[in-house]
Every structure is written in C-alpha cells, then in structure tokens.
C-alpha cells in the first residue's frame, strides 16, 4: 500500500492518498475528500492545488528550476528552435528531422486566414488595443472553421494533429495583422516559402514594408526564438487554466483560446512586461532619477511598486530571466540603440542587483523586466508585448 496521510475530523479519521510526481515531489490526493468526509478545501488563488496530473512542465520556485518534459529550460533555450520545443511540449518528445520538417510544412499549409477576417480587422478603430483585436479575431475563426466549433476531446493524438497545426499556422497571422493594423500597414499573409523558419516567417509578416524585401536579422531571429521558448509553458497559470476551464465545456478550439488570450491580457499575468515599460517611461518623464524610485520601492509607506522584480512563484532567480538578460544585453549591443528609456532599465537593473534590500529578499529582475526591453529594442510598441506573449 502506498503512502497516505490522515485527516482527523469530528471524531473520524479519513485516509488521504499521497501521490508522487515525476520529480519525486509528493501531493495529497483529495479528489474523494468531499465524497468521503463531506468536506471541501479552501485554497485562495490555488497556490497549493494542482488541478490535473501533468508531465509537461516541472517548476521549483525555491530552487529556480524550470523543465519542459524533463529538459532544462537552459538547454532548450541554447540548443533548440521554438518549433522543436512546441513539438516537445505537445507530443512529449523532441522531433527527428523528418517529423520537424513535416510539422513545419503542415503549419505553413494551414496558415491561410479567410479574406473576410481582413474585413473584421479593418473595422477596428486604429486605437484598438492589439490584445482586444487578437482575442476577437481568434474567436471569429470559429465561424471560418466549423469543424472545430465543438472539439471532440476523445480524439486520438493523430486526430488532434490537424487542429494543432491549424492553431500554430493561423495565430501568428492574426498577431501580425494586429501589429500591422496599429501601424497602418497593409495586411500580409504567411509566406508559403518553406525555407523560412517559423520565427523568420513571423518577423517577415510583421515587419515587411510594402514593395520592399524583408532582410532577416539573425540577432532578432535568435532573440525572438529564445523569448518564445521561455514563454512556451509555465504550468497551470491563469491563461492556461482559463483555456482548460472553457475547453472543459467543449466550447471549441478557437473560443477556448480566445478566452485564454483575454486572461493573458491582465497586467498581473501576460501584461506585466507592458507595465514594466510604462514604469520606465514614467521614471523618464519624472527626470530619470532611478535611485529615487529604488528608494520609493523600499519605502513601505509609498504605494509605488517596482514592476519586473520578484515573482509569485520563483523565490530565487527566475531561470528564464538569466537567459533573457544575456539576450537583452546582446541585442542592445548589436543594434547599438541609443534610447533613454532603455538606459533607465539598465540603471535600475544595476542598482537593484547590488542593493542589499533586493538581494536579501531575492527580488531579482524577472523575465518580464527583460522581455519588454527586448521588444522595445526590436521596434515593437508596448501594447503589443502581451500579443507577443500569446504566441
């Protein structure tokens, strides 16, 4: 018989099974607690509750560990492409050369978005937030993909393949259209040229100017590839849980993902990097005195909060931040950008990393701090940052 815990309540003893996870972490299985004892648990914010058994991602916030399917995030970010990591997350193993080529080609084949969706994009006001545009367009795909309105969750892995490549083909097009709408550019389709990587295709759809060839910058390709890998999965977070909850009602593929995009929009989730850049701008407008804001952050009586430092889960250095910090410094150096807002970011980082208040409390810059810096350097406006996260 396996391990168990005992709950003593009202003169009775109830056995609670202990289950062991893939990394030898233990959990109490309370799935029959109400049935057997009449009790439920109260866990505000689900900080202590796993809603499902999953072998996708392992996260240890105390030790600063993040793994996808057993692979460390450091190894994947340095050696893999985003498409390889997506395949790993979905199917459980890294693809071989033939599997990866088929996956890539099938995604390209499924990247066409009906022309009528362009009419919906045109109907949005120019000031519309790109996340609202993306959520609406994703939901609208339901009308153009009737087979996926009510998704059959009893499908085999083989039957789920087409919906997967459909999502991965069409969502980047919608993201590029949201970006181009904001900038007043004509809407571009995904390139059918199969010699472009998944990330290169996204950059071309976003940045190609009318009647001009788009020249790929390997630095931008490499950095965006890393960003997409680092944001690819993070256990049962707000948006992931939202997609699962909506999907559990068989609401359909695109409706479920649209709901997740809306959840991701919030500044305490995917919108955190936009909030970071808005903070940098506010400091700049106030004269650029970063030490003043470091002091404000340490003052318990001051409502100011230093965005982009610390993490709800990580009580150590966010392993993703270590990777993206190097990428941020690399892109700033390579592109030679002279930007006072980015100078403020670098100064805040330097001061906080040597300040005992932040060091003792392990309030290190997190992935949101650096991702906003990178997107700004790439020429992506702050209200598009969460859209990039949605990728």
Buried (B, 14 or more C-beta within 10 A) or exposed (E): EEEEEEBEEEEEEBEBBEBEEEEEEEBBBBEEBEEEBEEEEEEEEEEEEBEEEBEBBBBBBEEBBBBBBEBBBBEBBEEBBBBBBBBBBBBEEBBEEEBBEEBBEBBBBBBBBBEEBBEBBEEBEEEBBBBBBBBBBBBBBBEBBEEBBBBEEEEEEEEBBBBBBBBBBBBBBBBBBBBBBBBEBEBBBBBEEEEBBBBBBBBBBBBBEEEEEBEBBEBBBBBBBBBBBBBBBBBBBBBBBBBBBBBEEEBBBBBBBBBBBBBBBBBEBBBBBBBBBBBBBEBBEEEBEBEEBBBBBBEEEEEBEBBBBBBEBBBBBBBBBBBBBBBBBBBBEBBEBEBEBBBBBBBBBEBBEEBEEBEEEBBBBBBBBBBBBBBBBBEBBBBBBBBBBBB
